[in-house]
Amino acid sequence: MKRFALLCIALFFSLSLAAAADGNGELRFCLRSEPKTFNPLMVNDDASETIRYLTGGVLVRVNRLTQKPQPELATDWKISLAGRRIRFKLREGIRYSDGTPFTSADVVYTMQQLMDPALHSATGDAFRSGEGSVVAQAISPTAVEITFPAPVSNLVNLFDTVAIMSAQSPQKEMAALGPFYVAEHKAGAYILLKRNPNYWKKDSAGNPLPYLAAVRLDIEQNRDIEALRYSRGEIHLINDVSPATFEKLSHENPVMVRDAGASTDTEQLWFNQSPSAPIPEYKRTWFQSTQFRRAVSEAINREDLARVVFHGHAVPSTGIVPVTNKFWFNSDLKPHPYDTASALRRLQQDGFHLDQGTLRDRGGNAVEFSIITNAGNRSRESMAAMIQEDLKKIGIKVNVVTLDFSSLLERITQSYKYEACMLGTVNGDLDPNSQMTAWLSTGEDHIWNPKQKTPATAWEAEIDKLMHAQASAVDQRKRKAAWDQVQKIAWEQEPFLYLVNKDSLVAISPLVKNAEPSAFRPQTYWNVEELSLAH
Amino acid sequence: MKGIRIAAAAVLVMAFLVTVFAQFLAPAGYEHQFRDQPEARPSLQHPLGTDQLGRDSLARLLYGMRVSLLLAPLAAALSTLLAGLVGGLAGCFGGWTERVCTLLIDLFLAVPWLFLLITVRAALPLDISPAQSVVITFLLLGMLGWAASARVICAGARNLMRSEFVWSARAMGFSGFRLIRLHLLPNLRGALAAQFWISIPVFIIAEANLGALGLGVAEPLPSLGSLLKEIQEFVTLRSESWRLLPLFVLIAVVSAFQALLNREKVRA
């Protein structure tokens, strides 16, 4: 009997300990791959970006709900010299996770490292506005001034991605100013982040933040398994849920998933217009014709794409900028209508004719082309199948070819051996400057006809002019006017046939408190300091 | 046993008839999208419901069976022929012939096929039709999937060459092609048939996996492999039993093949 009582007590204590372990707040979610780096200045992939967001301290943080910058390590800032200089006033008495004090020297050190050409930092590239070097200068221990060779648009928001590294700490980049620090890393399995004991933020009641004691990031590539683990309660969040999974989880329990609204990501189709592309000349003529592109666009039923492929969690796309990008969206534009009669009229005007259900050009060539897309992306494969069916109605035969991503990239960026391609764009940055290489005719990402020596068309020349104008202007209204015009030209000419803007679908366990999902990355944990777990 | 064999034969005959008369049995075209009824449950109009794009699942299953059940056996036949040729040569002639053939077999087993297939796909033209793409896929599978079978055939042929009846035949003046035709091939028939039947489901599944590389059957043509790929998430996330029918069809057809194979083995 005595032994049984002891056993019960031991069991009680072990259960209490287990409950306490759960109650101390270890948030769990999955990374889709191993982070390529822990150096916050070298981040170039989603997994590393997650680590940077959770561990890095930044001068300014863009609020994911209001889309406005708010003070973090910098309490105030001032831009001068027509956008070439920014001066930050820094918060005092802050320490890194290892106890090293934070000063203006750390900001100077970080900017020097970031702008070092030998580092090849993608984060640093965003600050390169012109020829010359960036000078960072400590004015005092709590003030720093950074001068750029030319005006940098959207300057303040760019600091959202610059995690300040310590110039002094022996732990180098592992010393964290953010809410968590990397405590454990088992390659290929998980990364354990623990609460930064020196984190500076407090809640309105004066309690130290973050509420969570730890964040465990399991590395899981398979999205179906990730969803299964979520439905079993093994993880708390999924940042990007596929529409099909969303529906299934919603069917199980509606509170398990949330639609955070239209994201800024776009899905688009484009035709290869490159003069050096090894495609028949008559097909190049079709692809270079605005009427042909507009006709194809009008023959695609975007409403159906949004409803069927994305289960209604998407909206027909208007153009470059999604409607969610409140400031930069040109509200005069509307999505292209689905109108096969109008599409056929445009084609007839361009010399095409229907011959026993087959569309033929002036030379009698049957209109047939292939659309390549990346294999394994079910939504994209479904969209391609629907477009194939839509275009059949106007006599166009489409062959859908799915390729592994590296073969696809080789075709669209090097050999140009393709006719049309369908891919998506992840627009993390809301500012038009982030799209410079896509819209300048000289750009490598001007994907329908890249690296042009001189603009191939008058409208591309006009876009070049407008893009340069918006990039060099500091006045936001002037920039907006120029960017609106670019959107209008892109809408009329349709080098990209924008299809849909997907909603940001997320899964947040009911156990997670204070979650306010945003349509912008990182959707579920952008306010990670305030998240807590219910016991 | 006889009852099982009759049932197996019935399954195969039925599968064959279904594939031949798919266009008469299907309630709709396999590519027709009923966009107002995506992922519909079974109904009179759609006895097996519809897929994500509203395409009739029964029609896709019937046509998918046609593609897979006609082409997978052809690919298996090609693969078995190559395995029999290389393995048989190695086992019968021994010496440097065996060494060369074994080297070839080892080479085929060692080559990273995934990368080779990606390269092959990258080299193929983009404007091939779905029908051409499916033929190319199974042809590739047949040409590449023979090496493991060849080892089995090689070992079988080697053992036969050492057997007493072959020694007797040789002593009686049988040699070369006559010896192979009259004494070796009849005795290797069981092993060859086994390799043939085993290859069929392997190729059907391989075709499904190749879809992830862009080498599988192109839209909108269905195959058993692509239908199996579609049900992957249903298996993990929810139970809609009718969606598992392609899996059961595959199991039934392969089991029927195996049941008849056993009979062949008994005869052999």
Contacts between the chains, C-beta under 8 A, distances in Angstrom:
chain1	res1	chain2	res2	distance
A	224	B	232	6.6
A	224	B	233	5.3
A	224	B	236	4.6
A	224	B	237	7.0
A	225	B	236	7.1
A	227	B	233	8.0
A	227	B	236	7.2
A	227	B	237	6.2
A	228	B	236	5.1
A	228	B	237	6.7
A	231	B	237	7.1
A	244	B	52	7.0
A	244	B	233	6.3
A	245	B	233	7.1
A	245	B	237	6.8
A	248	B	233	7.5
A	248	B	237	4.6
A	248	B	238	5.3
A	249	B	237	7.7
A	251	B	238	7.1
A	252	B	238	7.7
A	304	B	35	5.3
A	307	B	35	7.6
A	308	B	33	7.8
A	308	B	35	5.5
A	308	B	38	5.0
A	308	B	52	7.4
A	308	B	53	6.0
A	308	B	54	6.6
A	309	B	52	7.5
A	309	B	53	7.7
A	368	B	127	7.0
A	369	B	127	7.7
A	370	B	126	4.0
A	370	B	127	5.3
A	372	B	126	6.5
A	375	B	211	7.1
A	375	B	212	5.5
A	375	B	213	6.0
A	375	B	214	4.2
A	376	B	212	5.2
A	378	B	52	7.9
A	381	B	219	6.9
A	382	B	52	6.0
A	382	B	53	5.9
A	384	B	219	6.5
A	385	B	33	7.9
A	385	B	53	6.0
A	385	B	219	4.5
A	385	B	220	5.7
A	386	B	33	6.7
A	386	B	35	7.9
A	386	B	53	6.3
A	388	B	219	6.4
A	388	B	220	6.6
A	389	B	31	7.0
A	389	B	33	5.3
A	389	B	220	7.5
A	399	B	126	6.8
A	399	B	127	5.8
A	399	B	128	7.0
A	399	B	129	6.7
A	399	B	130	7.5
A	399	B	218	6.7
A	400	B	218	5.9
A	400	B	219	4.4
A	401	B	126	5.0
A	401	B	214	6.4
A	401	B	218	6.6
A	402	B	211	7.5
A	402	B	214	4.0
A	402	B	218	7.8
A	403	B	121	6.8
A	403	B	122	7.3
A	403	B	214	4.3
A	404	B	118	5.5
A	404	B	121	7.7
A	404	B	213	5.4
A	404	B	214	6.1
A	406	B	118	7.9
A	407	B	118	6.3
A	407	B	121	6.8
A	407	B	122	4.5
A	407	B	214	7.4
A	410	B	122	7.2
A	411	B	122	8.0
A	417	B	126	7.5
A	418	B	126	6.5
A	419	B	126	6.8
A	419	B	127	7.7
